[in-house]
């Protein structure tokens, strides 16, 4: 369903944007209002009915008298305060789900401006949370994102983590509770490579400036047909690589409205428990890493990768989803974990069984971690999937996958129409 909705929104843009571009109006504020109005219409159509959410323009407040600059579009719940004699509202940051800064054209100058505007929202929200004091928050989504990123389970005492892992963990927790910040340029760069380089240029000018750490970046920046976005587990995750570097910012030429829906719908699913949002989606985006971050006691260090235009053009953008194909031994361990059993890699019974099966323990461990269904804590394997489903295919092969949205069930039904229900 998500791809269908994204295509419908794209049709709206294809139909309406040329009309705005052809307008004879020269008054800059009015031109801005037109493009913001189109963006608000897209957002209104993207929000499922029955959630009592609104799309408004106006200002964010921390409730202590501090205001953001004027924001083009906000997805909000609850009640805001109307600004007299305007269509704008003042809305408390605690009730804002997403903020979208809209640009007719998003090139380097507009991107720098949008980043600054969105950072001001981030600061306002951070100040509010600091002043509000400790709050009870279910951080299971952030714990899952941490495990997907590091392949390690966060301990109850976060101080037991390394400095690098603590930085990642705290960033992912903040990402979970934060407003989604999006810069939306309806027109923009002519190539993905130029878009990537423009962001890198902005970063190089701001080396050492506060507000350019992984947590400070917008979740999504759209420039015409291209997107830059964050791997924060909501919904996109990347694994640590190259000596525990985190590829936290990515690019893609995939339909930008699909990514916009992915970020907003992930938040709505967690807020309102709406797993049916995703429908029949059976494709996965293949992002291209842009920024890598590595933490140490002094903070974050960020580097970028610089592929050629030809390399970007040759790289695939999507692939069909499929489950993890596992061995019998891995299948058994996953079933045990799904049944709530504890599996420790130093358990003598497990090691004896693996010797009988002629399977090296480290091979089994590494293969299971590769599925992203499992992470490790010390010697203990932990299931991190919300609904891990294991199945034996008619071919005799063993598969397993996260099935909280029914993906594995649909995949089996499509691949093997006459197959019985998975076990």
N, C-alpha and C positions, 0 to 999 in steps of 0.2 A: 504493500500500500504506500509506503513512504516514497518509492520511486514514482509511482503514479501521481501522487500529490505534487512532487517536485516537478514533474513534467507539465502538470496543469498550471502550476505557478509560472513555469517558463513560458508557456503559451500566452499567459497574461502579459508577461514582460514583452514578448515578441510582438504582441498586438498593440500594446499601449505606449511602449517606450518611443517608437518612431513618431507617434503623434506629439509627444512632449518635445522631442528633439526638433520637430518641424515648426513649433510654435514661434510666432513673431514677437512674443513678449520679451522685452529687454530688461525689465525691472528685476534686478538680481534676487531680492527677497522673495518675489513671487515665483521666480524660476525655482528657487530652493523649495518653496512650499509645494510646487507641483511634483517634484521628484520625491520629496518626503511623503506626499500624499499617496503616490504609487507604492512606495515601500510599506506604508501603513496598511494599505489595502492587501498587499501580499501577506503581511503578518497576520492580519485578521482572518484571511482565508486559511492560513496554516495552522491556526489554533483549533483543536477539536471543540465541538459544541458541548455545552453543559458544564463547563469548568468555571464559569463566572469570572473569566479573565477579560481584560480590556487592553486595547492598544491606544496609547495616549501620547501626547507630546507635552513637554514642560520641563520640570526641574526635579532633581532628587534632593531630599533633605535627610539629615541625620536625626531630626527631631530636637536638635539643640540650637536651631537657628542658622545652621550652616547649609548653604545651597550649592549645587553644582551649577555649571553653565547650562544654557538651554539645550535640552536633549531632543533629538529629532523624533525618535520612536522609543517607547517603553512598553514592554509587556508586563502588566501589573495585575495584582489581585487586591482585594480589600477596597478601601475608600481613600481617595486623595482629596486635596483641597483645591477647588477651582481658583485660578488666577482671574480676578475681576475683569470683565469686559474682553476676555480672550477665550480661545479654545484650549488654552494650556492648563496644566494641573501641577501642583506640587505633591510629590509622592514620597512616602517614607521608604528608605532603602530596604528595610526589612520586608517590604511587600512588592519589591521590584524583582521580576524573574529575569528579564533581559533588557539590555539597552542597545539600541542600534543607531550609530552615527551614520547619516546618509550623505553621500556625495554624488553629484551628477557625474563627475569624472574623478577617479581616484588614481592620481599619479603621486610622485614623490612628495610634493608640497602638501597635497591634500592628505596623504597618508600620515605625514608627521603631525598635521593638525588633528586628525582623528585620533591618533595615538595619545596625544596630549589630553584631549577631551575625555577619552575613556579612562586614562590614568587618574583624572580628577574624580571620576565616579568611584574607582577602586579605592582611592585614599579616603573619600567620604565614608564609604562602607567600612573600611578598616578602622577608622576613627570611631564610628558608631559601635562596632563590635568590641573594641577595646574599652570604651566607656560603659557599655552595657554589662560588663562583667562576665563571669563564667556562665555558660548555657549548656544544657544537656542536648547533645546532638548525636543521632545515630550515624556513626562514621563508617558503617560497614561498606558502603560504596567506595570510600577512600581506601579502606583496608584492601579491598579487592583490587583496586587500581594499583596500589603499592605492590601487591603480590604479582600482578600481571607484569609490572614494569621491572621488578627486581628478581622475580622468582623466589622471593623470600617472604615468609610470614612475619609481620610486625609483632614483636612481643608486647605484652601488656605494659611493661615499663619501657617506654620509647627511648629512655636514656641508655638502654642496652645496645641500641643501634649505633653504627658508626656515624661519624659526623656527616659523611656523604649521604647515607640513608636517611638520617634525620631531616636533612634539607629536602630530600624528595618527599618524605612522608608529610612533613608540615605543609609543603606546597600543595600536595594532593588533597589534604584535608581542607585547606583554604579554598581550593578550586571547587570542592563539593558544595560548600556553603555560600559561595560567592555568586553575585549577579553575572549572568552571561554577557560579555561585552563583545559587540560585533561592529566592525567598520564595513559599510556596504557601499561600494562604488558601482553604479549602474553601467558606467563606461570606465575604461582604464587601459592598462598596459596591453600591448599587442602580442606579448609573448610571456610565457611563464618564467623564462630566464630573466627578462628585464624586471619583472615583478620581484623575484627573489633578490636580485642585485640591489634594487631600490631599498628594500628593508635592511639589507646588510650595510648599505651606505649610511642609513640613519643610525644604525647601531655603532658604526665606527666613529661617527661624529659625537656620540654620547657615551663613549667608553668611560666607565667610572661614575656615570650619573645615576642617581637613585631612580628606580622605576623601570629598569631594563633587565630585571631578573626574570627567570621563567614564569613565576607567578604573576608578574606585572603585565605580560603580553595579553592582548585580547585573545579570546578563544578562537575568533575567526576574523580574517580580513579578506574581503572580496573585492576584486578589481576586474570588472567586466566578466570574462569567462574563466578567470583563474582565482584560486583561493590559497591562502596561507592559514594554517590552523594548528591548534595545540593538541599534543598527545597527552591528555590529562586523565584518560580512562573514562571520559564522559562525552562520547562513547569510544574515542580512539585511544588505543594504548600502543606503546612501543617498548621493546625490551632494551635493557642496558647493553651496550656494546663497546668495543674498543677500550677495554679496561674500565668498565663501569661508567662510561659516558652515556648520558640520557639524550636520545634524539627527540627533543621535546617540541620542535616546531617544524612543520612539514608543508609541502606544497602539492597541488594537484590541479589538472585541467578538467576534472569531473564537474558536472553540473553544480555550480555553487549553491543553488537553492536546496539541493539534496543535503549538503553539509549544514546549511542553516537549520533545516528541519531536524537533522540528526542531533545537533547540540540542544535545541530547544525541546524537542520531544524527549530526549533522555532526561532532562530536568523535570518535565511534566510527568513522565513515567514514575520517577522517584517520589514526586510530591503527591500524585494522585493514584498511583498503582494502575497503570494503563498498559500492560504488556501487549494488548491487541493492536496497539498503534502500528506495529511494524509490519503486520500482514504477511504477504508472501515473499518478502524480500529475500533473494537467494544469491545476491552478488556482494562482493566485498571490494572496497576501494583499495588500491595499492598506492600509498603516498610515497613521496620522495623527500627524504630527510633534508632539512635546510640548516637548522641550528642544533648543536650538541652542547649540553651543559654538564659540567662536573663540579661537584662541591668539595670544599675543604674547609678547615677552621676559619679561613678568611672570607668565605662566602662562595659565590658562584663564579665559574670561569666558562665563558661561552665562546665557541668557535663555529665557523660555518663551512659548508662544503660547496664546491663551485663546479658542478658538472657543465658540460658543453650543451649547446642547443641540440646537437645531434643525439647526445646521450639521453636528454630529457624526451625528445621526440620518439626515440626507440623504446623507451621503458613502457611496459604495460601500465594501464591506469586502473583496470578492474580485473577480477577473476571470479569464476563461479565458486560459491561457498561449498565446502565439503567438510565432513567430520575428520577427526584424527583417526588414522588407521594405526592400530596397535597390535602388538603380539598377544598371544594367549596369556602370557605371564602378566603383561601390563594390563590386560583386560581384567584379570582376576583381582589385581591390586586395586584398580579403579572401582570395581564392584564392591570390594571390601570397604573402601573409603566411602562410597555412596551409602553403604549400610551403616555408617557411623563407627566402623571399626578403626582402631589406631594401627598405623603402619610405621614402624621405625626401621631405618636402614641398618641399624646395628642389632636388630633382633635376631637371635641365633636360629630360631625356627624359620624365619624368612630366608636367612643366608643359606641354611641347609637345603631348603627347597630350591633356591636358585642354583645351587651347585648341582643338584639332581637334574635340573633343567638345562644345565650348561649355559647359564646366563650370568654375566658379570653384574654385580650389584650396581656399579656406577653407570653401566649402560642402561639398565632399567630405570634408575633414578633420572638420568639425563633425558631419556626419551619421554618420560612422564612429565618432566618440567617443560619439555618442548611443546606439549599439547596445550599449555596455558590453562589446563583444568586443575593443575596441582602446583603448589609451592612448597617450600621446605622451611622448617624451623628446627635448627640444630640437626638432629638425625631423623626427625619425624616429618613424614609427608603429610600435607594437609590439603584437603579438597577446597578449592576456592570458587568453583562453579556453583551458581545458585541452584541449578537443576541439572546435574550431570546424568546423562542417559547413555547407557552402554547397549550395544546391539550386535547380534551375529547376523551377517548378511547371507542371502541365499548362496553366495559364492563361497561361504565358509570364512570370509574375512571378518575381523573384529574391528568395530569402530566405537568411538565415544565422542560426545560433544555436549556443550552447553545447550540445553533444550528449553530454557525458560520462556522463549517465544515460539516454541514448536518447530524450530528450524530442522532439527534432525528428523523428526517425525515426517515433515513435509519432504525432506530430501529422499528418505527411504521410499515414501509413497510415489515420488516422481521417478526414481531410478528403478524401483522394483514394484510395479503396481500390484502384483499379485502376492507380495510378501505379507506375512503375518505381522502383527504389531510387535515392535521391539520389546525386548525384555528389560 
